[in-house]
Amino acid sequence: MYEISRVTYIVEILEYLFTEREGLQRENLDLKLQLDILKDKVADWESSFKFVLDDKCIDEQLHCSCVPILQSRIKELEKKFTSTEIK
C-alpha cells in the first residue's frame, strides 16, 4: 500500500513538471517572438536615424532624427483621411 501511494505521488509530481515545462516552452516561444518584433523595430529606428543624419537640407543643415518618422506618420494619416467616407 505504501509503495503504491508513493508511486502515485511521484507520477503526479512528474505530470505537474511536464505540464509546467510545456507552459514554460510556450512562454519562451512567445517571448522570442516579441523579442524578434522589438529587434525589427529597433533596426527600423536605427535605419531611419541613419537616413536622417545622412540627409541634408538645401542649406546643408542636418535634419533632426524625428523627421522621417513624422513624415511617415503624416502620410499614414493623410491616407486614412482620404479613405474616410464623409457623410
Summary of the structure (lengths in Angstrom):
residues: 87
radius of gyration: 27.4
end to end distance: 79.1
largest distance: 90.9
contacts: 163
relative contact order: 0.05
helix: 80%
strand: 2%
